[in-house]
Amino acid sequence: MSATTPASPDASPFERVGGHAVMRAITDRFYDLMDQDPAYAELRAVHATDLSDMRAQLPLFLAGWAGGPRDWFEANPGKCMMSAHGGIAITRATAEQWAEAMNRAIASVELSDRAIGDAMADVLSRMAKGMARD
């Protein structure tokens, strides 16, 4: 399915936004923003120097989370986003930066179903902000 061919309303959110290619594009844009935009410097500082593993893992997480293939969850049994980020001091500021960067990333990518993309952005933002520990 291309980004211009809408999926069936009965399809999963993963399918409705455009599948793996779209999840990869969102992830690449998100990490590019985090790496290059000074507005996300605090968020960037709490991450490893090399983002390549995260760039590989996030689209797999997003795919399973959105009803697509559950490869990330099968490779990480018992893990959730909270446990995966257990060693990172997530503040309100870094959670806000994460949410804003993800919103921008989703908004910048061509999606098959913009309404589902907007809903994903909303839920991911709330999830990120809910992880703040200060």
matplotlib code that plots the C-alpha trace (Angstrom):
import matplotlib.pyplot as plt

x = [0.0, 1.4, 1.1, -1.6, -3.8, -6.0, -6.3, -9.6, -11.1, -10.9, -7.2, -4.8, -3.4, -0.1, -1.6, -3.7, -0.7, 1.3, 3.2, 6.9, 8.1, 6.1, 7.2, 10.8, 10.3, 8.7, 11.6, 14.3, 12.7, 12.3, 16.0, 17.1, 15.2, 16.6, 20.2, 20.1, 17.6, 18.9, 15.4, 15.9, 19.4, 18.4, 16.6, 19.6, 21.9, 20.2, 20.6, 23.6, 26.1, 25.3, 21.6, 21.8, 20.3, 17.5, 16.8, 16.5, 14.4, 11.8, 10.1, 9.8, 8.2, 5.9, 4.8, 3.8, 2.3, 0.1, -1.1, 1.5, 4.1, 5.2, 8.9, 10.1, 7.8, 8.8, 12.6, 12.0, 9.7, 8.3, 9.6, 7.6, 8.6, 8.9, 11.4, 13.2, 13.9, 14.5, 18.1, 17.2, 16.2, 13.1, 12.1, 9.1, 11.3, 12.7, 9.3, 7.9, 10.8, 10.3, 6.5, 7.1, 9.8, 7.5, 4.6, 6.8, 8.1, 4.6, 3.3, 6.2, 5.7, 3.2, 0.6, -2.1, -4.4, -3.7, -6.3, -4.7, -1.3, -2.7, -4.2, -0.9, 0.9, -1.6, -1.3, 2.5, 2.7, 0.6, 2.7, 5.9, 4.7, 3.4, 6.9, 8.3, 9.7, 10.0]
y = [0.0, 3.4, 6.6, 7.8, 4.6, 4.7, 1.4, -0.1, 1.5, -2.1, -2.2, -1.6, 1.9, 0.5, -0.4, 2.8, 5.1, 3.2, 0.4, -0.1, 2.6, 5.3, 4.1, 4.3, 7.8, 9.0, 7.6, 9.0, 12.4, 12.2, 11.4, 13.9, 16.6, 15.4, 15.3, 18.6, 21.1, 22.9, 23.0, 19.3, 19.6, 18.5, 15.5, 14.6, 14.9, 12.0, 9.6, 7.6, 9.2, 6.7, 6.7, 3.9, 1.2, 3.4, 4.3, 0.6, -0.2, 2.6, 1.8, -1.8, -0.7, 1.7, -1.0, -3.4, -0.7, 0.4, -3.1, -4.3, -6.9, -7.4, -8.1, -5.6, -7.1, -10.7, -9.7, -7.9, -10.1, -8.4, -5.0, -1.9, 1.7, 2.4, -0.5, 0.3, 3.8, 2.8, 4.2, 7.5, 10.5, 11.6, 15.1, 17.1, 19.2, 16.1, 14.5, 17.7, 17.8, 14.2, 14.8, 17.9, 16.2, 13.2, 15.4, 17.3, 14.1, 12.6, 15.8, 16.0, 12.5, 11.6, 9.3, 7.2, 8.3, 11.6, 11.2, 8.1, 9.8, 12.7, 10.2, 8.4, 11.7, 12.6, 9.2, 9.1, 12.7, 11.7, 8.5, 10.5, 13.1, 10.4, 9.0, 12.2, 11.5, 15.0]
z = [0.0, -0.9, 1.2, -1.2, -1.0, 2.1, 4.0, 5.0, 8.1, 9.6, 9.2, 12.1, 12.8, 11.5, 8.2, 8.0, 8.3, 5.8, 7.5, 8.1, 5.6, 7.4, 10.8, 9.6, 8.1, 11.4, 13.4, 11.1, 11.2, 15.0, 15.5, 13.0, 14.9, 18.2, 16.8, 14.9, 16.4, 19.5, 20.9, 21.8, 23.2, 26.7, 25.3, 23.1, 26.1, 27.9, 25.0, 24.0, 21.6, 18.9, 18.0, 15.5, 17.8, 18.8, 15.2, 14.5, 17.5, 17.6, 14.3, 15.4, 18.7, 16.9, 14.5, 17.2, 19.4, 16.4, 15.7, 13.2, 13.5, 17.1, 16.4, 19.0, 21.7, 20.8, 21.0, 24.3, 26.3, 29.4, 28.4, 28.1, 27.4, 31.1, 31.7, 28.4, 29.8, 33.4, 33.4, 31.9, 34.1, 32.3, 33.4, 32.4, 30.1, 28.3, 28.1, 26.5, 24.1, 23.1, 22.6, 20.5, 18.3, 17.8, 16.9, 14.4, 13.0, 12.5, 11.0, 8.5, 7.0, 4.3, 5.9, 4.3, 7.1, 8.7, 11.3, 12.6, 12.5, 14.6, 17.1, 17.3, 18.0, 20.7, 22.5, 22.2, 23.6, 26.6, 27.1, 27.0, 29.4, 31.7, 32.0, 33.6, 37.0, 38.5]

ax = plt.figure().add_subplot(projection="3d")
ax.plot(x, y, z, "-o")
ax.set_aspect("equal")
plt.show()
